[in-house]
Amino acid sequence: MSSIADNLGSVTRRIQKATLHAGREPGSVSLLAVSKTRSAEELRQAVAAGQRAFGENYLQEALEKIEALSDLTEIDWHFIGPIQSNKTRQIASAFSWVHSLDRLKVARRLSEQRETGLPPLNICLQVNINNEQSKSGCQPDELPTLIEEISQLPGLTLRGLMAIPDPEQTESALRESFRKLANTLKKLRQDYPEAGPLDTLSMGMSGDLEIAIAEGATWVRIGTAVFGERSPKS
């Protein structure tokens, strides 16, 4: 059985190879290790192997791991799950990135509840790129209003867009979904130069990271390829 360190090495090589193949700058794509349902000990092993950024979906589980790993000050915590309004205070305090913002109400709460001594919270707006009823995310045509409003809020920095395309698509359709998100970000950057860096595309997972990188991903969110298959629920 491969160790987490071995898996991280393999994923890192995949990212480097895909980045080179796409003609992009080395180091322009970062690995976000998706650690939902994984133990604090597994994360500790990943940190020992050089991983620093971890993505969590479930707030209570994440807070327990953040506490258990509080001695590892180099960890960068990213919240990537749906955000309930009554959970924003803890998210605003414990994380440095949020990839899953899709409502102005939640943005305002995160802004109000971000402690003044902390650096601004990095925000990606989640886009429902394939208009799936079961998926979170705003519609692309809602982005201009969201960006105009959110860019005025203190304590937040707009970094870019996130999407989880329909995994049942053909490869060509999946590529088009990633390309659509990248083109959307490019236009927003042109139309709203004062809104924030808008330099981030959070897209691509274990099975499609090469396609995502070819289409411009800057963060790829990888869980299974790093930690192995999850144990079936009892």
C-alpha positions in Angstrom: 0.0 0.0 0.0 1.4 3.4 -1.0 2.1 5.9 1.8 0.6 9.4 1.8 4.1 10.7 1.1 4.4 8.4 -1.9 1.0 9.6 -3.1 1.9 13.2 -2.7 5.0 12.7 -4.7 3.0 11.0 -7.5 0.4 13.8 -7.6 3.0 16.5 -7.5 4.7 14.9 -10.5 1.4 14.8 -12.3 0.8 18.5 -11.7 4.3 19.3 -12.8 4.0 17.3 -16.0 0.6 18.7 -16.8 1.8 22.3 -16.2 4.8 21.8 -18.5 2.6 20.1 -21.1 0.3 23.1 -21.0 3.2 25.5 -21.5 2.6 27.2 -18.2 5.1 28.5 -15.7 6.5 25.9 -13.3 4.9 26.4 -9.9 1.8 28.2 -11.2 -0.5 25.4 -10.1 -0.9 24.6 -6.4 -2.1 21.4 -4.7 -5.0 21.6 -2.3 -5.2 18.3 -0.4 -8.9 17.6 0.2 -8.9 16.1 3.7 -12.6 15.7 4.6 -13.2 12.5 6.6 -9.4 12.0 7.0 -7.9 11.8 10.5 -5.6 14.4 12.0 -2.8 11.8 12.0 -3.2 11.4 8.2 -2.9 15.2 7.8 0.1 15.2 10.0 1.8 12.6 7.7 1.0 14.8 4.7 2.5 17.9 6.4 5.6 15.8 7.2 5.8 15.1 3.5 5.7 18.8 2.6 2.0 19.5 2.1 0.7 22.7 3.5 -2.8 23.5 2.1 -5.8 21.4 3.2 -9.4 21.7 2.1 -12.2 20.8 4.4 -15.9 20.4 3.6 -17.5 19.9 7.1 -17.0 22.6 9.6 -17.2 20.7 12.9 -14.9 18.0 11.7 -12.5 20.7 10.4 -12.4 22.6 13.7 -11.5 19.4 15.6 -8.6 18.8 13.2 -7.5 22.5 13.4 -7.4 22.1 17.2 -5.6 18.8 17.1 -3.0 20.2 14.7 -2.6 23.6 16.2 1.1 23.0 16.8 1.6 22.9 13.0 1.4 26.6 12.4 2.4 26.2 8.7 -0.9 24.7 7.7 -3.1 26.8 5.4 -6.8 25.9 5.9 -9.3 26.2 3.1 -13.0 25.8 3.4 -14.5 24.2 0.3 -18.0 23.0 1.4 -21.4 24.6 1.4 -21.7 27.5 3.9 -24.6 27.8 6.3 -25.2 31.3 7.5 -25.0 30.2 11.2 -21.5 28.8 10.6 -19.9 31.9 9.2 -18.3 33.2 12.4 -16.2 30.0 12.9 -15.3 29.9 9.2 -14.2 33.5 9.3 -12.0 32.9 12.3 -10.4 29.6 11.5 -9.7 29.6 7.7 -7.5 31.6 5.4 -9.4 30.7 2.2 -13.1 30.1 1.3 -13.6 28.5 -2.1 -17.4 28.0 -1.9 -19.0 31.5 -1.5 -22.1 32.0 -3.6 -24.3 34.4 -1.7 -24.0 38.1 -0.8 -25.6 37.4 2.6 -22.8 35.0 3.5 -20.1 37.3 2.2 -21.4 40.1 4.4 -21.4 37.8 7.5 -17.8 36.6 6.7 -16.7 40.2 6.3 -18.3 41.4 9.6 -17.0 38.4 11.5 -13.4 38.4 10.2 -11.2 39.5 13.1 -9.4 42.7 12.5 -6.1 41.2 13.5 -6.2 38.6 10.8 -5.2 39.1 7.2 -8.2 39.4 4.7 -10.0 36.1 4.0 -9.3 34.9 0.5 -12.5 34.3 -1.4 -13.4 32.3 -4.5 -16.9 32.5 -5.8 -18.4 29.1 -6.6 -20.1 28.9 -10.0 -22.6 26.3 -11.0 -21.0 26.0 -14.3 -23.3 23.2 -15.7 -26.5 24.5 -14.1 -27.0 21.4 -12.1 -30.0 21.5 -9.7 -28.1 19.4 -7.1 -25.0 21.7 -7.0 -24.3 24.8 -5.0 -23.0 27.8 -6.7 -24.2 31.0 -8.3 -25.1 31.3 -12.0 -22.5 33.0 -14.2 -24.8 35.9 -14.9 -25.0 36.7 -11.2 -21.2 37.2 -10.9 -21.0 40.9 -11.9 -23.4 41.9 -9.1 -21.7 39.7 -6.5 -18.3 41.0 -7.4 -19.4 44.7 -7.3 -20.9 44.2 -3.8 -18.3 41.9 -2.3 -15.3 43.9 -3.5 -16.5 46.7 -1.2 -16.6 44.6 1.9 -13.7 44.9 4.4 -11.8 41.8 5.5 -12.2 39.9 2.2 -10.1 39.6 -0.8 -11.7 38.4 -4.0 -9.3 35.9 -5.6 -11.3 34.2 -8.3 -13.7 31.4 -9.1 -14.3 27.8 -8.2 -16.5 25.1 -9.9 -17.2 21.4 -9.6 -18.3 20.4 -13.1 -20.6 17.5 -13.7 -18.3 14.4 -13.6 -20.6 12.5 -15.9 -19.7 14.7 -18.9 -17.6 13.5 -21.8 -14.0 14.6 -21.7 -14.6 17.2 -24.4 -17.6 18.6 -22.5 -15.6 18.6 -19.2 -12.8 20.5 -21.0 -15.4 23.0 -22.2 -16.7 23.5 -18.7 -13.2 24.3 -17.4 -12.6 26.6 -20.3 -15.9 28.4 -19.7 -14.9 29.1 -16.1 -11.5 30.3 -17.2 -13.0 32.6 -19.8 -15.5 33.9 -17.3 -12.7 34.9 -14.9 -10.7 36.5 -17.7 -13.6 38.7 -18.6 -14.3 39.6 -15.0 -10.7 40.6 -14.5 -11.0 42.9 -17.5 -14.3 44.4 -16.4 -13.6 44.8 -12.7 -9.8 45.6 -12.4 -10.3 47.2 -9.0 -12.3 44.2 -7.5 -9.3 42.2 -6.3 -6.5 40.1 -7.8 -9.0 37.7 -9.5 -6.0 35.4 -10.1 -7.4 32.1 -9.0 -9.2 29.2 -10.7 -10.0 26.4 -8.2 -11.0 23.5 -10.4 -9.9 19.9 -11.1 -9.8 16.9 -8.9 -8.0 13.5 -8.9 -9.5 12.2 -12.1 -9.3 15.3 -14.2 -6.5 17.5 -12.9 -4.6 17.3 -16.3 -7.6 18.7 -18.2 -8.1 21.4 -15.5 -4.5 22.5 -15.6 -4.6 22.7 -19.4 -7.5 25.0 -19.2 -6.0 27.3 -16.5 -6.5 25.9 -13.0 -4.3 27.5 -10.3 -5.6 25.3 -7.5 -6.4 21.6 -8.0 -8.4 19.9 -5.2 -7.1 16.4 -4.7 -8.4 13.9 -2.2 -8.4 10.3 -3.2 -5.1 10.5 -5.1 -3.4 11.8 -2.0 -5.0 9.9 0.8 -6.3 6.8 -1.0 -9.9 5.5 -1.2 -12.2 6.4 1.7 -13.4 3.5 3.8 -17.0 2.6 3.1 -19.5 4.0 5.7 -20.7 1.4 8.2 
